[in-house]
Amino acid sequence: MTSLPSDTPDEAPEVPDADLVAQLRLDLWAARDAAIAAVASAGAYRARNAELEAEIHRLRVELDRLAHVEHSITYRVGSTALKPAKALRRLAK
């Protein structure tokens, strides 16, 4: 094992304690594992974000289609023809 450099040339180099080295290794491994978990978690969030963006796009397309249907002549004529029937149904309840 190599020793750490000293602050002054007259001092003997400091040799780290074996327990300290072992603890630092454990801390390093724990930090590495936490970083790996964070990367995996970020990937899962990116995938979920892509799913949600696709769902938003699908819903916007559906809203555009519904708006087109509501403005069509066929829909307006049909809804106008059914208004009296809907009113009678409400009165019957």
PALOSE-274241 format. One record per residue: residue number from 1; residue in one letter; y negated, x, z negated of N, C-alpha, C, O in turn. Coordinates in nm, 4 decimals. Example, Ala and Ser with C-alpha at 12.3 -4.5 7.8 and 13.67 -1.06 7.14 Angstrom:
<num:1	residuo:a	n.y:0.5690	n.x:1.3190	n.z:-0.7800	ca.y:0.4500	ca.x:1.2300	ca.z:-0.7800	c.y:0.3300	c.x:1.3200	c.z:-0.7800	o.y:0.3319	o.x:1.4236	o.z:-0.8465>
<num:2	residuo:s	n.y:0.2250	n.x:1.2850	n.z:-0.7080	ca.y:0.1060	ca.x:1.3670	ca.z:-0.7140	c.y:-0.0030	c.x:1.2900	c.z:-0.7870	o.y:-0.1138	o.x:1.3409	o.z:-0.8039>
//
This chain:
<num:1	residuo:m	n.y:0.1171	n.x:0.0850	n.z:0.0000	ca.y:0.0000	ca.x:0.0000	ca.z:0.0000	c.y:-0.1232	c.x:0.0894	c.z:0.0000	o.y:-0.1263	o.x:0.1916	o.z:-0.0686>
<num:2	residuo:t	n.y:-0.2235	n.x:0.0514	n.z:0.0760	ca.y:-0.3463	ca.x:0.1309	ca.z:0.0803	c.y:-0.4381	c.x:0.0873	c.z:-0.0319	o.y:-0.4282	o.x:-0.0246	o.z:-0.0821>
<num:3	residuo:s	n.y:-0.5251	n.x:0.1745	n.z:-0.0698	ca.y:-0.6178	ca.x:0.1431	ca.z:-0.1778	c.y:-0.7521	c.x:0.1027	c.z:-0.1192	o.y:-0.7839	o.x:0.1337	o.z:-0.0044>
<num:4	residuo:l	n.y:-0.8292	n.x:0.0335	n.z:-0.1999	ca.y:-0.9618	ca.x:-0.0093	ca.z:-0.1582	c.y:-1.0609	c.x:0.1050	c.z:-0.1738	o.y:-1.0461	o.x:0.1860	o.z:-0.2652>
<num:5	residuo:p	n.y:-1.1609	n.x:0.1140	n.z:-0.0880	ca.y:-1.2601	ca.x:0.2214	ca.z:-0.1032	c.y:-1.3437	c.x:0.1985	c.z:-0.2291	o.y:-1.3653	o.x:0.0849	o.z:-0.2712>
<num:6	residuo:s	n.y:-1.3894	n.x:0.3064	n.z:-0.2869	ca.y:-1.4715	ca.x:0.2955	ca.z:-0.4078	c.y:-1.6187	c.x:0.3008	c.z:-0.3701	o.y:-1.6549	o.x:0.3430	o.z:-0.2603>
<num:7	residuo:d	n.y:-1.7040	n.x:0.2566	n.z:-0.4647	ca.y:-1.8479	ca.x:0.2566	ca.z:-0.4410	c.y:-1.9066	c.x:0.3971	c.z:-0.4486	o.y:-2.0008	o.x:0.4306	o.z:-0.3768>
<num:8	residuo:t	n.y:-1.8509	n.x:0.4761	n.z:-0.5343	ca.y:-1.9007	ca.x:0.6140	ca.z:-0.5478	c.y:-1.7864	c.x:0.7102	c.z:-0.5159	o.y:-1.6701	o.x:0.6788	o.z:-0.5411>
<num:9	residuo:p	n.y:-1.8188	n.x:0.8263	n.z:-0.4609	ca.y:-1.7122	ca.x:0.9200	ca.z:-0.4228	c.y:-1.6380	c.x:0.9795	c.z:-0.5422	o.y:-1.5253	o.x:1.0263	o.z:-0.5261>
<num:10	residuo:d	n.y:-1.6980	n.x:0.9793	n.z:-0.6617	ca.y:-1.6339	ca.x:1.0401	ca.z:-0.7784	c.y:-1.5261	c.x:0.9508	c.z:-0.8377	o.y:-1.4349	o.x:0.9997	o.z:-0.9045>
<num:11	residuo:e	n.y:-1.5355	n.x:0.8214	n.z:-0.8141	ca.y:-1.4388	ca.x:0.7291	ca.z:-0.8745	c.y:-1.3072	c.x:0.7320	c.z:-0.7976	o.y:-1.3030	o.x:0.7587	o.z:-0.6775>
<num:12	residuo:a	n.y:-1.2021	n.x:0.7039	n.z:-0.8701	ca.y:-1.0711	ca.x:0.6919	ca.z:-0.8054	c.y:-1.0656	c.x:0.5572	c.z:-0.7334	o.y:-1.1207	o.x:0.4587	o.z:-0.7825>
<num:13	residuo:p	n.y:-1.0008	n.x:0.5521	n.z:-0.6198	ca.y:-0.9933	ca.x:0.4245	ca.z:-0.5478	c.y:-0.9194	c.x:0.3190	c.z:-0.6298	o.y:-0.8255	o.x:0.3488	o.z:-0.7036>
<num:14	residuo:e	n.y:-0.9647	n.x:0.1953	n.z:-0.6144	ca.y:-0.9069	ca.x:0.0848	ca.z:-0.6911	c.y:-0.7860	c.x:0.0295	c.z:-0.6162	o.y:-0.7946	o.x:-0.0017	o.z:-0.4975>
<num:15	residuo:v	n.y:-0.6754	n.x:0.0178	n.z:-0.6852	ca.y:-0.5535	ca.x:-0.0377	ca.z:-0.6263	c.y:-0.5425	c.x:-0.1829	c.z:-0.6723	o.y:-0.5424	o.x:-0.2096	o.z:-0.7925>
<num:16	residuo:p	n.y:-0.5333	n.x:-0.2772	n.z:-0.5779	ca.y:-0.5262	ca.x:-0.4170	ca.z:-0.6190	c.y:-0.3956	c.x:-0.4472	c.z:-0.6917	o.y:-0.2911	o.x:-0.3882	o.z:-0.6644>
<num:17	residuo:d	n.y:-0.4055	n.x:-0.5395	n.z:-0.7836	ca.y:-0.2909	ca.x:-0.5831	ca.z:-0.8620	c.y:-0.1943	c.x:-0.6599	c.z:-0.7710	o.y:-0.2382	o.x:-0.7357	o.z:-0.6845>
<num:18	residuo:a	n.y:-0.0654	n.x:-0.6413	n.z:-0.7895	ca.y:0.0354	ca.x:-0.7080	ca.z:-0.7058	c.y:0.0276	c.x:-0.8597	c.z:-0.7213	o.y:0.0472	o.x:-0.9333	o.z:-0.6246>
<num:19	residuo:d	n.y:-0.0011	n.x:-0.9066	n.z:-0.8432	ca.y:-0.0137	ca.x:-1.0515	ca.z:-0.8647	c.y:-0.1341	c.x:-1.1072	c.z:-0.7896	o.y:-0.1285	o.x:-1.2168	o.z:-0.7340>
<num:20	residuo:l	n.y:-0.2434	n.x:-1.0302	n.z:-0.7886	ca.y:-0.3631	ca.x:-1.0734	ca.z:-0.7163	c.y:-0.3349	c.x:-1.0815	c.z:-0.5664	o.y:-0.3755	o.x:-1.1766	o.z:-0.4996>
<num:21	residuo:v	n.y:-0.2655	n.x:-0.9817	n.z:-0.5150	ca.y:-0.2310	ca.x:-0.9809	ca.z:-0.3728	c.y:-0.1419	c.x:-1.1007	c.z:-0.3399	o.y:-0.1615	o.x:-1.1666	o.z:-0.2378>
<num:22	residuo:a	n.y:-0.0454	n.x:-1.1285	n.z:-0.4251	ca.y:0.0437	ca.x:-1.2426	ca.z:-0.4020	c.y:-0.0346	c.x:-1.3734	c.z:-0.4049	o.y:-0.0120	o.x:-1.4617	o.z:-0.3221>
<num:23	residuo:q	n.y:-0.1265	n.x:-1.3856	n.z:-0.5001	ca.y:-0.2074	ca.x:-1.5078	ca.z:-0.5090	c.y:-0.2981	c.x:-1.5222	c.z:-0.3871	o.y:-0.3142	o.x:-1.6322	o.z:-0.3342>
<num:24	residuo:l	n.y:-0.3569	n.x:-1.4121	n.z:-0.3427	ca.y:-0.4419	ca.x:-1.4172	ca.z:-0.2235	c.y:-0.3616	c.x:-1.4552	c.z:-0.0988	o.y:-0.4109	o.x:-1.5273	o.z:-0.0120>
<num:25	residuo:r	n.y:-0.2382	n.x:-1.4063	n.z:-0.0906	ca.y:-0.1525	ca.x:-1.4455	ca.z:0.0224	c.y:-0.1246	c.x:-1.5955	c.z:0.0187	o.y:-0.1311	o.x:-1.6634	o.z:0.1212>
<num:26	residuo:l	n.y:-0.0936	n.x:-1.6463	n.z:-0.0999	ca.y:-0.0680	ca.x:-1.7903	ca.z:-0.1126	c.y:-0.1914	c.x:-1.8714	c.z:-0.0748	o.y:-0.1808	o.x:-1.9734	o.z:-0.0067>
<num:27	residuo:d	n.y:-0.3075	n.x:-1.8263	n.z:-0.1187	ca.y:-0.4324	ca.x:-1.8951	ca.z:-0.0830	c.y:-0.4559	c.x:-1.8914	c.z:0.0679	o.y:-0.4985	o.x:-1.9903	o.z:0.1276>
<num:28	residuo:l	n.y:-0.4278	n.x:-1.7768	n.z:0.1284	ca.y:-0.4440	ca.x:-1.7635	ca.z:0.2732	c.y:-0.3491	c.x:-1.8573	c.z:0.3474	o.y:-0.3892	o.x:-1.9224	o.z:0.4438>
<num:29	residuo:w	n.y:-0.2251	n.x:-1.8644	n.z:0.3036	ca.y:-0.1277	ca.x:-1.9523	ca.z:0.3687	c.y:-0.1658	c.x:-2.0992	c.z:0.3505	o.y:-0.1499	o.x:-2.1802	o.z:0.4418>
<num:30	residuo:a	n.y:-0.2159	n.x:-2.1323	n.z:0.2324	ca.y:-0.2590	ca.x:-2.2711	ca.z:0.2091	c.y:-0.3770	c.x:-2.3065	c.z:0.2995	o.y:-0.3837	o.x:-2.4169	o.z:0.3535>
<num:31	residuo:a	n.y:-0.4697	n.x:-2.2124	n.z:0.3153	ca.y:-0.5843	ca.x:-2.2366	ca.z:0.4040	c.y:-0.5384	c.x:-2.2494	c.z:0.5491	o.y:-0.5892	o.x:-2.3333	o.z:0.6234>
<num:32	residuo:r	n.y:-0.4429	n.x:-2.1666	n.z:0.5889	ca.y:-0.3887	ca.x:-2.1751	ca.z:0.7253	c.y:-0.3212	c.x:-2.3103	c.z:0.7484	o.y:-0.3415	o.x:-2.3730	o.z:0.8523>
<num:33	residuo:d	n.y:-0.2411	n.x:-2.3551	n.z:0.6516	ca.y:-0.1741	ca.x:-2.4846	ca.z:0.6643	c.y:-0.2749	c.x:-2.5987	c.z:0.6701	o.y:-0.2560	o.x:-2.6944	o.z:0.7452>
<num:34	residuo:a	n.y:-0.3811	n.x:-2.5891	n.z:0.5918	ca.y:-0.4849	ca.x:-2.6924	ca.z:0.5944	c.y:-0.5552	c.x:-2.6951	c.z:0.7299	o.y:-0.5878	o.x:-2.8023	o.z:0.7808>
<num:35	residuo:a	n.y:-0.5784	n.x:-2.5782	n.z:0.7881	ca.y:-0.6423	ca.x:-2.5722	ca.z:0.9204	c.y:-0.5513	c.x:-2.6319	c.z:1.0272	o.y:-0.5988	o.x:-2.7034	o.z:1.1155>
<num:36	residuo:i	n.y:-0.4227	n.x:-2.6039	n.z:1.0205	ca.y:-0.3274	ca.x:-2.6606	ca.z:1.1166	c.y:-0.3233	c.x:-2.8123	c.z:1.1029	o.y:-0.3208	o.x:-2.8837	o.z:1.2031>
<num:37	residuo:a	n.y:-0.3224	n.x:-2.8614	n.z:0.9798	ca.y:-0.3214	ca.x:-3.0062	ca.z:0.9574	c.y:-0.4496	c.x:-3.0703	c.z:1.0090	o.y:-0.4461	o.x:-3.1806	o.z:1.0637>
<num:38	residuo:a	n.y:-0.5620	n.x:-3.0027	n.z:0.9922	ca.y:-0.6894	ca.x:-3.0570	ca.z:1.0406	c.y:-0.6907	c.x:-3.0655	c.z:1.1928	o.y:-0.7424	o.x:-3.1619	o.z:1.2492>
<num:39	residuo:v	n.y:-0.6344	n.x:-2.9657	n.z:1.2592	ca.y:-0.6279	ca.x:-2.9678	ca.z:1.4057	c.y:-0.5385	c.x:-3.0825	c.z:1.4522	o.y:-0.5728	o.x:-3.1529	o.z:1.5472>
<num:40	residuo:a	n.y:-0.4255	n.x:-3.1017	n.z:1.3866	ca.y:-0.3356	ca.x:-3.2116	ca.z:1.4230	c.y:-0.4024	c.x:-3.3461	c.z:1.3992	o.y:-0.3900	o.x:-3.4376	o.z:1.4806>
<num:41	residuo:s	n.y:-0.4724	n.x:-3.3575	n.z:1.2892	ca.y:-0.5429	ca.x:-3.4814	ca.z:1.2574	c.y:-0.6522	c.x:-3.5093	c.z:1.3602	o.y:-0.6706	o.x:-3.6235	o.z:1.4022>
<num:42	residuo:a	n.y:-0.7237	n.x:-3.4065	n.z:1.4001	ca.y:-0.8288	ca.x:-3.4233	ca.z:1.5009	c.y:-0.7690	c.x:-3.4698	c.z:1.6336	o.y:-0.8287	o.x:-3.5523	o.z:1.7028>
<num:43	residuo:g	n.y:-0.6526	n.x:-3.4180	n.z:1.6692	ca.y:-0.5857	ca.x:-3.4615	ca.z:1.7916	c.y:-0.5474	c.x:-3.6080	c.z:1.7857	o.y:-0.5605	o.x:-3.6802	o.z:1.8845>
<num:44	residuo:a	n.y:-0.5001	n.x:-3.6522	n.z:1.6701	ca.y:-0.4643	ca.x:-3.7934	ca.z:1.6542	c.y:-0.5883	c.x:-3.8813	c.z:1.6651	o.y:-0.5834	o.x:-3.9887	o.z:1.7250>
<num:45	residuo:y	n.y:-0.6989	n.x:-3.8364	n.z:1.6076	ca.y:-0.8233	ca.x:-3.9139	ca.z:1.6171	c.y:-0.8762	c.x:-3.9181	c.z:1.7605	o.y:-0.9301	o.x:-4.0200	o.z:1.8039>
<num:46	residuo:r	n.y:-0.8611	n.x:-3.8081	n.z:1.8338	ca.y:-0.9030	ca.x:-3.8078	ca.z:1.9747	c.y:-0.8200	c.x:-3.9067	c.z:2.0558	o.y:-0.8735	o.x:-3.9779	o.z:2.1407>
<num:47	residuo:a	n.y:-0.6900	n.x:-3.9112	n.z:2.0299	ca.y:-0.6031	ca.x:-4.0052	ca.z:2.1016	c.y:-0.6411	c.x:-4.1491	c.z:2.0684	o.y:-0.6471	o.x:-4.2339	o.z:2.1574>
<num:48	residuo:r	n.y:-0.6666	n.x:-4.1768	n.z:1.9417	ca.y:-0.7065	ca.x:-4.3122	ca.z:1.9011	c.y:-0.8406	c.x:-4.3489	c.z:1.9642	o.y:-0.8601	o.x:-4.4632	o.z:2.0056>
<num:49	residuo:n	n.y:-0.9320	n.x:-4.2542	n.z:1.9718	ca.y:-1.0618	ca.x:-4.2778	ca.z:2.0344	c.y:-1.0443	c.x:-4.3135	c.z:2.1818	o.y:-1.1106	o.x:-4.4041	o.z:2.2323>
<num:50	residuo:a	n.y:-0.9555	n.x:-4.2427	n.z:2.2504	ca.y:-0.9301	ca.x:-4.2725	ca.z:2.3920	c.y:-0.8723	c.x:-4.4123	c.z:2.4077	o.y:-0.9089	o.x:-4.4841	o.z:2.5008>
<num:51	residuo:e	n.y:-0.7822	n.x:-4.4521	n.z:2.3176	ca.y:-0.7262	ca.x:-4.5878	ca.z:2.3219	c.y:-0.8353	c.x:-4.6925	c.z:2.3030	o.y:-0.8391	o.x:-4.7927	o.z:2.3744>
<num:52	residuo:l	n.y:-0.9233	n.x:-4.6691	n.z:2.2074	ca.y:-1.0298	ca.x:-4.7656	ca.z:2.1806	c.y:-1.1282	c.x:-4.7736	c.z:2.2969	o.y:-1.1761	o.x:-4.8822	o.z:2.3298>
<num:53	residuo:e	n.y:-1.1588	n.x:-4.6602	n.z:2.3591	ca.y:-1.2479	ca.x:-4.6629	ca.z:2.4754	c.y:-1.1848	c.x:-4.7397	c.z:2.5908	o.y:-1.2542	o.x:-4.8123	o.z:2.6621>
<num:54	residuo:a	n.y:-1.0539	n.x:-4.7244	n.z:2.6100	ca.y:-0.9845	ca.x:-4.7999	ca.z:2.7148	c.y:-0.9874	c.x:-4.9494	c.z:2.6836	o.y:-1.0049	o.x:-5.0313	o.z:2.7738>
<num:55	residuo:e	n.y:-0.9706	n.x:-4.9851	n.z:2.5572	ca.y:-0.9757	ca.x:-5.1267	ca.z:2.5168	c.y:-1.1154	c.x:-5.1842	c.z:2.5388	o.y:-1.1293	o.x:-5.2973	o.z:2.5854>
<num:56	residuo:i	n.y:-1.2182	n.x:-5.1076	n.z:2.5058	ca.y:-1.3561	ca.x:-5.1529	ca.z:2.5290	c.y:-1.3788	c.x:-5.1764	c.z:2.6779	o.y:-1.4391	o.x:-5.2764	o.z:2.7169>
<num:57	residuo:h	n.y:-1.3307	n.x:-5.0846	n.z:2.7608	ca.y:-1.3463	ca.x:-5.1005	ca.z:2.9055	c.y:-1.2745	c.x:-5.2269	c.z:2.9536	o.y:-1.3290	o.x:-5.3029	o.z:3.0336>
<num:58	residuo:r	n.y:-1.1526	n.x:-5.2489	n.z:2.9050	ca.y:-1.0761	ca.x:-5.3672	ca.z:2.9443	c.y:-1.1488	c.x:-5.4951	c.z:2.9048	o.y:-1.1542	o.x:-5.5899	o.z:2.9831>
<num:59	residuo:l	n.y:-1.2044	n.x:-5.4985	n.z:2.7845	ca.y:-1.2757	ca.x:-5.6175	ca.z:2.7375	c.y:-1.4041	c.x:-5.6406	c.z:2.8165	o.y:-1.4398	o.x:-5.7552	o.z:2.8440>
<num:60	residuo:r	n.y:-1.4733	n.x:-5.5343	n.z:2.8529	ca.y:-1.5951	ca.x:-5.5501	ca.z:2.9339	c.y:-1.5623	c.x:-5.6067	c.z:3.0724	o.y:-1.6345	o.x:-5.6919	o.z:3.1241>
<num:61	residuo:v	n.y:-1.4540	n.x:-5.5589	n.z:3.1309	ca.y:-1.4113	ca.x:-5.6116	ca.z:3.2610	c.y:-1.3762	c.x:-5.7593	c.z:3.2479	o.y:-1.4107	o.x:-5.8399	o.z:3.3344>
<num:62	residuo:e	n.y:-1.3077	n.x:-5.7944	n.z:3.1399	ca.y:-1.2716	ca.x:-5.9352	ca.z:3.1174	c.y:-1.3961	c.x:-6.0215	c.z:3.0987	o.y:-1.4019	o.x:-6.1331	o.z:3.1504>
<num:63	residuo:l	n.y:-1.4950	n.x:-5.9717	n.z:3.0259	ca.y:-1.6201	ca.x:-6.0465	ca.z:3.0092	c.y:-1.6913	c.x:-6.0664	c.z:3.1424	o.y:-1.7454	o.x:-6.1737	o.z:3.1689>
<num:64	residuo:d	n.y:-1.6911	n.x:-5.9640	n.z:3.2253	ca.y:-1.7526	ca.x:-5.9773	ca.z:3.3578	c.y:-1.6810	c.x:-6.0832	c.z:3.4408	o.y:-1.7451	o.x:-6.1621	o.z:3.5102>
<num:65	residuo:r	n.y:-1.5488	n.x:-6.0848	n.z:3.4336	ca.y:-1.4724	ca.x:-6.1858	ca.z:3.5082	c.y:-1.5019	c.x:-6.3261	c.z:3.4565	o.y:-1.5186	o.x:-6.4193	o.z:3.5352>
<num:66	residuo:l	n.y:-1.5083	n.x:-6.3411	n.z:3.3252	ca.y:-1.5384	ca.x:-6.4731	ca.z:3.2683	c.y:-1.6788	c.x:-6.5183	c.z:3.3058	o.y:-1.7006	o.x:-6.6360	o.z:3.3348>
<num:67	residuo:a	n.y:-1.7734	n.x:-6.4264	n.z:3.3053	ca.y:-1.9099	ca.x:-6.4618	ca.z:3.3451	c.y:-1.9123	c.x:-6.5064	c.z:3.4906	o.y:-1.9846	o.x:-6.5993	o.z:3.5267>
<num:68	residuo:h	n.y:-1.8338	n.x:-6.4406	n.z:3.5730	ca.y:-1.8263	ca.x:-6.4797	ca.z:3.7143	c.y:-1.7665	c.x:-6.6199	c.z:3.7277	o.y:-1.8150	o.x:-6.7009	o.z:3.8067>
<num:69	residuo:v	n.y:-1.6622	n.x:-6.6483	n.z:3.6514	ca.y:-1.5987	ca.x:-6.7808	ca.z:3.6567	c.y:-1.6961	c.x:-6.8877	c.z:3.6094	o.y:-1.7069	o.x:-6.9933	o.z:3.6718>
<num:70	residuo:e	n.y:-1.7672	n.x:-6.8618	n.z:3.5001	ca.y:-1.8598	ca.x:-6.9624	ca.z:3.4457	c.y:-1.9745	c.x:-6.9924	c.z:3.5413	o.y:-2.0320	o.x:-7.1012	o.z:3.5361>
<num:71	residuo:h	n.y:-2.0079	n.x:-6.9001	n.z:3.6265	ca.y:-2.1162	ca.x:-6.9233	ca.z:3.7217	c.y:-2.0660	c.x:-6.9764	c.z:3.8563	o.y:-2.1454	o.x:-7.0019	o.z:3.9468>
<num:72	residuo:s	n.y:-1.9359	n.x:-6.9926	n.z:3.8689	ca.y:-1.8822	ca.x:-7.0424	ca.z:3.9959	c.y:-1.9043	c.x:-7.1933	c.z:4.0067	o.y:-1.9125	o.x:-7.2639	o.z:3.9062>
<num:73	residuo:i	n.y:-1.9136	n.x:-7.2401	n.z:4.1287	ca.y:-1.9367	ca.x:-7.3829	ca.z:4.1540	c.y:-1.8174	c.x:-7.4644	c.z:4.1055	o.y:-1.8354	o.x:-7.5725	o.z:4.0494>
<num:74	residuo:t	n.y:-1.6973	n.x:-7.4149	n.z:4.1260	ca.y:-1.5773	ca.x:-7.4880	ca.z:4.0849	c.y:-1.5772	c.x:-7.5127	c.z:3.9345	o.y:-1.5461	o.x:-7.6233	o.z:3.8902>
<num:75	residuo:y	n.y:-1.6111	n.x:-7.4126	n.z:3.8569	ca.y:-1.6128	ca.x:-7.4278	ca.z:3.7113	c.y:-1.7203	c.x:-7.5273	c.z:3.6692	o.y:-1.6962	o.x:-7.6119	o.z:3.5831>
<num:76	residuo:r	n.y:-1.8382	n.x:-7.5177	n.z:3.7289	ca.y:-1.9477	ca.x:-7.6071	ca.z:3.6905	c.y:-1.9156	c.x:-7.7521	c.z:3.7266	o.y:-1.9444	o.x:-7.8431	o.z:3.6489>
<num:77	residuo:v	n.y:-1.8572	n.x:-7.7735	n.z:3.8419	ca.y:-1.8201	ca.x:-7.9106	ca.z:3.8814	c.y:-1.7112	c.x:-7.9635	c.z:3.7890	o.y:-1.7177	o.x:-8.0779	o.z:3.7442>
<num:78	residuo:g	n.y:-1.6120	n.x:-7.8813	n.z:3.7605	ca.y:-1.5031	ca.x:-7.9245	ca.z:3.6729	c.y:-1.5507	c.x:-7.9543	c.z:3.5325	o.y:-1.5090	o.x:-8.0540	o.z:3.4734>
<num:79	residuo:s	n.y:-1.6367	n.x:-7.8707	n.z:3.4778	ca.y:-1.6847	ca.x:-7.8949	ca.z:3.3412	c.y:-1.7750	c.x:-8.0172	c.z:3.3359	o.y:-1.7752	o.x:-8.0895	o.z:3.2362>
<num:80	residuo:t	n.y:-1.8521	n.x:-8.0417	n.z:3.4421	ca.y:-1.9366	ca.x:-8.1614	ca.z:3.4469	c.y:-1.8497	c.x:-8.2866	c.z:3.4544	o.y:-1.8813	o.x:-8.3877	o.z:3.3916>
<num:81	residuo:a	n.y:-1.7423	n.x:-8.2808	n.z:3.5295	ca.y:-1.6539	ca.x:-8.3968	ca.z:3.5426	c.y:-1.5797	c.x:-8.4249	c.z:3.4130	o.y:-1.5468	o.x:-8.5402	o.z:3.3851>
<num:82	residuo:l	n.y:-1.5528	n.x:-8.3236	n.z:3.3341	ca.y:-1.4762	ca.x:-8.3428	ca.z:3.2107	c.y:-1.5625	c.x:-8.3746	c.z:3.0893	o.y:-1.5079	o.x:-8.4074	o.z:2.9839>
<num:83	residuo:k	n.y:-1.6932	n.x:-8.3664	n.z:3.0992	ca.y:-1.7801	ca.x:-8.3929	ca.z:2.9836	c.y:-1.7581	c.x:-8.5321	c.z:2.9256	o.y:-1.7466	o.x:-8.5439	o.z:2.8036>
<num:84	residuo:p	n.y:-1.7514	n.x:-8.6392	n.z:3.0065	ca.y:-1.7270	ca.x:-8.7714	ca.z:2.9472	c.y:-1.5915	c.x:-8.7803	c.z:2.8772	o.y:-1.5808	o.x:-8.8436	o.z:2.7722>
<num:85	residuo:a	n.y:-1.4892	n.x:-8.7187	n.z:2.9332	ca.y:-1.3569	ca.x:-8.7228	ca.z:2.8708	c.y:-1.3583	c.x:-8.6490	c.z:2.7371	o.y:-1.2952	o.x:-8.6938	o.z:2.6414>
<num:86	residuo:k	n.y:-1.4288	n.x:-8.5378	n.z:2.7294	ca.y:-1.4385	ca.x:-8.4631	ca.z:2.6034	c.y:-1.5137	c.x:-8.5437	c.z:2.4984	o.y:-1.4774	o.x:-8.5427	o.z:2.3807>
<num:87	residuo:a	n.y:-1.6186	n.x:-8.6134	n.z:2.5412	ca.y:-1.6954	ca.x:-8.6955	ca.z:2.4471	c.y:-1.6092	c.x:-8.8087	c.z:2.3932	o.y:-1.6137	o.x:-8.8377	o.z:2.2737>
<num:88	residuo:l	n.y:-1.5309	n.x:-8.8733	n.z:2.4792	ca.y:-1.4421	ca.x:-8.9807	ca.z:2.4342	c.y:-1.3357	c.x:-8.9279	c.z:2.3386	o.y:-1.3013	o.x:-8.9951	o.z:2.2414>
<num:89	residuo:r	n.y:-1.2845	n.x:-8.8108	n.z:2.3645	ca.y:-1.1836	ca.x:-8.7518	ca.z:2.2772	c.y:-1.2420	c.x:-8.7246	c.z:2.1388	o.y:-1.1747	o.x:-8.7451	o.z:2.0378>
<num:90	residuo:r	n.y:-1.3672	n.x:-8.6784	n.z:2.1339	ca.y:-1.4318	ca.x:-8.6530	ca.z:2.0045	c.y:-1.4552	c.x:-8.7829	c.z:1.9288	o.y:-1.4403	o.x:-8.7874	o.z:1.8067>
<num:91	residuo:l	n.y:-1.4914	n.x:-8.8876	n.z:1.9999	ca.y:-1.5145	ca.x:-9.0167	ca.z:1.9348	c.y:-1.3850	c.x:-9.0767	c.z:1.8822	o.y:-1.3861	o.x:-9.1457	o.z:1.7802>
<num:92	residuo:a	n.y:-1.2743	n.x:-9.0519	n.z:1.9494	ca.y:-1.1461	ca.x:-9.1081	ca.z:1.9092	c.y:-1.0948	c.x:-9.0448	c.z:1.7802	o.y:-1.0147	o.x:-9.1063	o.z:1.7098>
<num:93	residuo:k	n.y:-1.1372	n.x:-8.9286	n.z:1.7491	ca.y:-1.0897	ca.x:-8.8612	ca.z:1.6269	c.y:-1.1491	c.x:-8.9206	c.z:1.5071	o.y:-1.1205	o.x:-8.8766	o.z:1.3957>
//
